[in-house]
């Protein structure tokens, strides 16, 4: 059975899980952890991707991310590819480091945000990397200590999570700590590591209760949330999918896109693709970058080669382009 495509949208909450191949270690020493976190932090800041929780275990990791300027799939591809190359070089090995592709579950934020933060941050305790809960805040490869104020990591949004527990930092941390510790006895909680109707409703008993009440909800293995949330996500994904192929059916490719941007900005196609830089060219390239990635689904890496820019420059251009298009009500057609 073919793999389903990933679902994503700006502001979507994702529980990302990635394991080492054959459950082997993907972190062997302190430098591995440091290099991974450095790369992760740089990517999150560059792409404006929010991180609410994270935990690194020797043979896998968990991240709780909210989509920013680019899809989570692009962030993860850059993170995993770069880390794997570095890991193999350092440890003189070759071949795949990670088991298949990473797992990403799009989650209903209102219902699952805090539950996922607690679940992810208890991972080192469940894995017996710390002996007891009091030691969890001191474990350096988990976001729990950041929320507890034991250390600072600028790319983790600890303040947002604390805001759910109180207005004063000390009181909020105390309430947060009580919330996390109360989940120790809940175990592995498989419903939080996958999507689908069964897991979203806590098992067959929950589904039976809904159906007895005449409530038949829609489910999808890629999504953790109630039926209405799943329906909305799928409809939005279908709308974007249809638009992309509708444009392609009407002959929209990069060449036609360049001509349309040239009409709007009065920057010629040749000038849009040359190596010179000025305010008008920057504006035109930003609009092109946004429409090419958003409307045609063109990978940013491919666009970077065409425009002779770095991928990070294209990321910023997409964000600028989105603002320009929305502020000026520009239409592709």
Secondary structure by P-SEA (a helix, b strand, c coil): ccccccccccccccbbbbbccccccccccaaaaaaaaaaaaaaaaaacbbbccccccccccccbbbbccccaaaaaaaaaaaaaaaaaaaaccccccccccbbbbbccccccaaaaaaaaaaccccccccccccccccccccccccccccccccccccccccccccccaaaaaaaaaaaaaaaccccccccccccccccccccaaaaaaaaaacbbbbbbccccccaaaaaaaaaaaaaaaaaaaaaaaacccaaaaaaaaaaaccccccccccccccaaaaaaaaaaaaaaaacccccaaaaaaaacccaaaaaaaaaaaaaaaaaaccccc
